[in-house]
Amino acid sequence: MGAEEARAAGDVDAPPKLSSRFSTRTFSLDVSLDGSDGSRLPISIEEVCDVPKSLRKQAAVLAGNDGIALLTTRTGVWQGGRRLAAADGTTAVDGADTATLRVRLLPRPSWGEDEDGGKVPTFVARRIVITD
């Protein structure tokens, strides 16, 4: 089931429904970026990768949604095959258009809000590979 079908089945503005088991996994997201806001990185989720077959339907619901990636001191930023120093990584992420993120989904009560005050999936970013 694709993102469009999932949205057709329910409220378009409602946050995606994901099982608690989904929060225990680390997986990858292909995302579009539009600058960072301190340690919060607003993202548009293009594709969800590296999820087990049993969670693929839930992963498909994330594609096409907005989210937030939280950057920590442990988040590694890579560009052009090399890891960037902390200050360079922050600058590179702020100017990037697309990236692949290695993330873990936070439990639903910990999700952040978008500019309209709606809950959006929030992830802890472990690794960011800038692709453009």
C-alpha positions in Angstrom: 0.0 0.0 0.0 1.5 3.4 -1.1 1.4 6.7 0.8 -1.4 8.0 -1.4 -3.6 4.9 -0.7 -2.9 5.2 3.0 -3.9 8.8 3.1 -7.0 8.0 1.1 -8.0 5.5 3.8 -7.8 8.0 6.6 -7.5 11.7 7.5 -4.9 13.4 5.4 -3.9 15.7 8.3 -3.7 13.0 10.9 -0.3 11.8 11.9 0.6 8.3 10.6 -0.4 5.4 12.9 2.7 3.3 13.7 3.1 0.4 16.1 5.4 0.7 19.1 7.5 -2.0 17.5 8.4 0.4 14.8 10.1 2.7 17.4 12.5 -0.1 18.3 14.1 -0.3 14.8 16.8 1.8 13.2 16.2 2.3 9.5 17.1 4.8 6.7 15.1 7.7 5.2 15.6 9.4 1.9 14.6 13.0 2.6 14.4 16.5 1.2 15.7 19.2 3.5 15.0 22.9 3.9 17.6 24.1 6.4 17.9 23.3 10.1 16.4 24.9 13.1 19.1 24.4 15.7 19.1 20.7 16.7 15.7 20.2 14.8 15.9 19.3 11.2 12.6 19.6 9.3 12.4 16.9 6.7 10.1 15.7 3.9 10.2 11.9 3.8 10.6 10.6 0.2 11.3 7.0 0.9 11.7 4.6 3.9 14.4 2.0 3.5 15.9 -0.9 5.4 12.8 -2.0 7.3 11.9 -5.7 7.8 9.1 -7.1 5.6 6.7 -7.2 8.6 6.9 -3.4 9.0 6.9 -2.3 5.3 3.2 -1.4 5.2 3.7 1.0 8.2 6.9 2.3 6.5 4.9 3.1 3.3 2.6 5.4 5.4 5.6 7.6 6.3 6.6 8.3 2.7 5.2 11.6 1.6 4.9 13.0 5.1 6.8 15.7 6.8 8.8 15.0 9.9 11.5 16.2 12.3 15.0 14.7 12.7 16.7 15.6 15.9 20.4 16.1 15.7 22.6 15.2 18.7 26.3 15.4 19.5 26.5 11.8 18.4 25.0 12.4 14.9 27.6 11.9 12.3 27.4 14.0 9.1 29.0 12.6 5.9 29.5 14.3 2.6 31.6 13.2 -0.4 32.6 10.0 1.3 34.1 11.7 4.4 32.9 12.5 7.9 32.6 16.2 8.6 33.7 17.9 11.8 30.8 19.1 14.0 30.8 22.8 12.9 31.3 21.8 9.2 28.5 19.2 9.5 26.0 21.7 10.9 26.8 24.1 8.0 26.6 21.4 5.4 23.2 20.1 6.7 21.8 23.6 6.8 22.7 24.1 3.1 21.8 20.6 1.8 18.8 19.8 -0.4 18.6 16.0 0.0 20.1 13.4 2.3 19.9 9.9 3.5 19.4 9.6 7.3 19.9 6.7 9.6 17.2 7.2 12.2 15.2 5.7 15.0 11.5 6.8 15.5 10.7 8.3 18.8 7.6 7.1 20.7 4.4 9.0 19.6 4.2 11.1 22.9 7.6 12.5 22.1 6.8 13.7 18.5 7.3 17.3 17.7 4.9 19.7 16.0 4.9 21.3 12.5 4.3 25.0 11.9 0.5 24.4 12.1 0.8 22.7 15.5 0.1 19.2 14.2 2.1 16.2 15.5 4.7 14.9 13.1 6.9 11.8 13.2 10.1 12.7 15.0 13.3 10.8 14.7 16.7 10.7 16.4 19.3 11.0 13.6 22.3 8.7 14.0 23.9 9.4 10.6 23.3 11.9 7.9 24.7 11.4 4.4 24.3 14.5 2.3 23.4 13.5 -1.2 22.9 17.0 -2.7 
